[in-house]
Amino acid sequence: CMIEKNYREAFILTKKEFQAQKSYIPLIALLSNKFNQMYMTKNCLLSGMSRQQAAETVAKSAKISPFAAKHAAQECDGFTMEQLKEALRILEDYEFALKFGGANEGIEAILCKIYAIA
């Protein structure tokens, strides 16, 4: 939803997920995994691999389906390497804060930061 700029739907889904899980930690883990896959794919693309080669490499190294790897290759186009690194750092910090206290910002603010909306 966020990549497609459907923010309202994304925020509704995050609230539903929180109600179901009573925590944002599973969602943060899922987002971290997704951004890690995009980071690996972007790294492959910047090293000169074709989209197909990058997807195959990421599928093998991350042990994900070829479909998910191709999707990561498409999604990483909207981000620079620096943005992907920063998103991973933000997600890591937020997960730590959720687990050990100190999380001041809601999930919406984090989503805006990692998708470079704010």
Salt bridges, closest charged atoms under 4 A:
GLU75 OE2 - LYS34 NZ 2.98
GLU75 OE2 - HIS71 NE2 3.19
ASP77 OD2 - ARG51 NH2 2.31
GLU82 OE2 - LYS85 NZ 3.46
GLU86 OE2 - ARG89 NH2 2.51
ASP93 OD2 - ARG89 NH1 2.55
GLU95 OE2 - LYS99 NZ 2.93
GLU105 OE2 - LYS113 NZ 2.91
GLU108 OE2 - LYS15 NZ 3.35
